[in-house]
Amino acid sequence: MNTTLSSHVTPLRFSVIRSMLERAAAYDNVISLSIGEPDFDTPAFVCEAAMKDAARGFTHYAPSRGDEELRAAILRAERAKHGIAWEQENLLITSGAMHGLLAVMRTLLDEGGEVLAPAPCFSDYQGHCALAGGRLVQVPTRFEEGFMPTLEAMEACVSDNTRALLINSPCNPSGMVFDAATLDMLAGFARRHDLVVISDEVYDSIVFRGRAESIATRPGMAERTVVLNSFSKAFAMTGWRVGYALGPSWFMKEMVKVLSYSVASTGTPSQRAALAALTGPQEEFLSFREAYARRTALAAKRLNAMPGVRCLEPAGTFYLFPHIDAAKPDSLAFALDLLDKAHVIVVPGFPFGPEETVKGCVRLACTVNEEKLSEAMNRMEAYLRARA
């Protein structure tokens, strides 16, 4: 029997979050600040609309490009949000943004192709590149500069093998939002090096300060940018697995082949749920964002009062990425010790970027209610003061 398996798959490792949760099973009363999943349930009106449509026969394959009503609603929403005149040929529905990203990588990369990404960045990006035969090159940034990439750092990382620039604003894990000057710099860099830009905008509706602009709004960028978005975070719909990709027609007409061969189409009832969420009353979704703003502000204030901790207050998302002196030698050892002694789960910083960027950092997801979050802060503070 030939047991040789794909060299694109076997080197991959599961997320460190999985091992943290397995270890936590040995303890009672653990507070997990690990998983980037809203603690809110999908609103009832969304579930009811999906069930009604399923009963009406929306249980068959949808077109590979997606449900026509949902596509029309997304185009209206994106035009209102960013003013870009995307058309039907520019839009594909995906089974979540992660599926969309993998489809983009499969469409874009050949063996050895490189993708630049300012760090810190979503830890799964490396796996998506690897599965397509490519390599993620993480561009260092500095905590002291708000994790904003610089042109000097970008130019130092580009090579003849670079095919794309992957950006995420608002950012998982830092919560930072790229300012206008940074987007202008990145757009100029991409044009100068003739790169495709992949813009992960999953958190663009969870912004507390300013607004999240899309790099696709910059001159000449809509024709070279693929925007990825999802209903998972802003609409509390992680289990429904619905996302979408917007991009130039020359790219999307090839990417739809990957979707067709991988899932045929995104689940029809899930697409109907997404339609209801996007076109229905928005008050409940706005309340989610307000809750994340309160939580992240609370946690950032508490963290900054702890010994040896510096925390940037995020402009969006529900994440914090503080620098903790006690985590500096080894963020994994710190996270495991915090779990064992304080029964709080945080994610070590090392999967999110190069050591010079993430050393001493951990990620917290403020996806528990304020009472639990305050208790988690109490435990962390007691733990750190005991170590001081």
Secondary structure, DSSP 8 states (H G I E B T S, - for coil): ------TTTTT----HHHHHHHHHTTSSS-EE------SS---HHHHHHHHHHHHTTTTS---TT--HHHHHHHHHHHHHHH-----GGGEEEESSHHHHHHHHHHHH--TT-EEEEESS--TTHHHHHHHTT-EEEEE---GGGTT---HHHHHHH--TTEEEEEEESS-TTT-----HHHHHHHHHHHHHTT-EEEEE-TTTT-BSSS----GGGSTTTTTTEEEEEESTTTTT-GGG--EEEE--HHHHHHHHHHHHHHTSS--HHHHHHHHHHHHS--HHHHHHHHHHHHHHHHHHHHHHTSTTEE----SBSSEE--EEGGGSS-HHHHHHHHHHHH-EE-EESGGGS-HHHHTTBEEEE--S-HHHHHHHHHHHHHHHHHH-
